[in-house]
Amino acid sequence: MSKLGDLGARLHRGEVGYDFIGNRKIWYGLSVLITITAIVALAVRGLNMGIEFQGGAVFTTPKTDVTVSQAQEYAEEASGHDAIVQQLGNGSLRIQVGGLDTAQSDQVRAELAKDLNVTEDKIAAELVGPSWGEQIANKAWTGLGVFMILVVIYLAIAFEWRMAVAALIALIHDLTITVGIYSLVGFEVTVGTVIGLLTILGYSLYDTVVVFDSLKESTKDITKQTRFTYSELANRSINGTLVRSINTTVVALLPVAGLLFIGGGVLGAGMLNDISLSLFVGLAAGAYSSIFIATPLVADLKERDPAIKALKKRVLAKRATAKGEPADGTDAFADGPEAAVVGPRSGRRGRAQEHRG
C-alpha cells in the first residue's frame, strides 16, 4: 500500500487525525477575512464585465506581426474607447471594444484594416448588444436561485436542516471568494465565467455531501453511547474522508489547470480560459469550504441541541471520572493532541477505555 493510501486508512480508522473542529475559529476567521476582502474589492473596483454584458464589438484579425500593445493602441485611437487585445494561438488577434453600435463598428473595422495593412474583409467583426448579456445574467441568477432552493430542500430531507444551512453557507462562501478574486485581479467576466460559476456549485456540494454522509452514519444513535461527543465524531468524519477529498480535488484541478495554463496558452484566450479560470478558483474554494467550513458549522449548530449538550456532559464526566479529575465541562479537545484522535488507541489503556465504552 502507498504511503498516501496507508495514511488514508489510518485516518479512516481514527488512529491519527487533525483537530479541524477544535481549530474551527481559525478557519472561520480566515474565511471572514477573505470574504470581507472580496466584498470590499467588489464595492471599490466592481467587476470587469465583458462585452456580452455591456455591449460592443469583437474583431478577429488574420495572422499578423503586430504586437498586442500596438493593436490596442490602434483600436483605442480608432474607437475612442478602451480596448482589450488578446493574441490567439494561430498568431491572430482578438480585439474587444465596448460601447460600439453598428455604424461605429464598421468604422473601427475599416481603420483597423488600414493600420494592420490587411483588407477589410479579412477582419471578422461580431457585434453584441447589451440586452443579450442582460438576459443571460437574469437567467443565471434564476438558475442559481432554483439550484440553492433545491439543494436546501434535498439536504434537509436526506440529512437534516442544520446540514442544509451549513451547505448553503459553504456555497455562498465559494461564490463570494470566486467573484471577489475576479474583482480583485480584474479578470473579465464573460458568459463562460457564468457557466464556470454555476458548474463549481456541483463540485463544491459533492465534497460536502461526502463528509455529511460519513457524519450521518457515524452519529446514528449517538445519544446511546458515552465515548464520543458530536464534535469529535464530526472531526473523525472529516479526517476519514480527507484523503478522498484531496484526491478528488487534485484529479479535478489537473485537467482544469491544463485547460487554463496550457490550453489557454496554446489555443489562445477566449471561452476556454473564461470557463477554466472560474472552475480552477471555485474548485479550490469548494475543497476548502467542505473541510474547514461546512462540517464545523454543522457541529456548532448541533452542539446547541439539548440532547447533544447532555451527551457532551456525560462524555466529559465519564472521562473525568476515569482520570480521577473533576468534570468541569471543558472541551475534550483542550486535553491535548491525544483527545483530538477519536479512533482506537494502542496499548492497555486504550483497550481498557474501549471496553468501558
Secondary structure as GFF3:
##gff-version 3
##sequence-region A 1 357
A	DSSP	alpha_helix	3	13	.	.	.	ID=ss1
A	DSSP	alpha_helix	24	44	.	.	.	ID=ss2
A	DSSP	beta_strand	48	49	.	.	.	ID=ss3
A	DSSP	alpha_helix	51	54	.	.	.	ID=ss4
A	DSSP	beta_strand	56	60	.	.	.	ID=ss5
A	DSSP	alpha_helix	68	79	.	.	.	ID=ss6
A	DSSP	beta_strand	83	87	.	.	.	ID=ss7
A	DSSP	beta_strand	93	98	.	.	.	ID=ss8
A	DSSP	alpha_helix	102	116	.	.	.	ID=ss9
A	DSSP	three_ten_helix	120	122	.	.	.	ID=ss10
A	DSSP	beta_strand	124	128	.	.	.	ID=ss11
A	DSSP	alpha_helix	130	158	.	.	.	ID=ss12
A	DSSP	alpha_helix	161	185	.	.	.	ID=ss13
A	DSSP	beta_strand	188	189	.	.	.	ID=ss14
A	DSSP	alpha_helix	191	218	.	.	.	ID=ss15
A	DSSP	three_ten_helix	222	224	.	.	.	ID=ss16
A	DSSP	alpha_helix	230	240	.	.	.	ID=ss17
A	DSSP	alpha_helix	242	257	.	.	.	ID=ss18
A	DSSP	pi_helix	258	263	.	.	.	ID=ss19
A	DSSP	alpha_helix	264	267	.	.	.	ID=ss20
A	DSSP	alpha_helix	271	289	.	.	.	ID=ss21
A	DSSP	pi_helix	290	294	.	.	.	ID=ss22
A	DSSP	alpha_helix	295	302	.	.	.	ID=ss23
A	DSSP	alpha_helix	306	323	.	.	.	ID=ss24
A	DSSP	three_ten_helix	332	335	.	.	.	ID=ss25
A	DSSP	alpha_helix	337	340	.	.	.	ID=ss26
A	DSSP	alpha_helix	347	356	.	.	.	ID=ss27
###
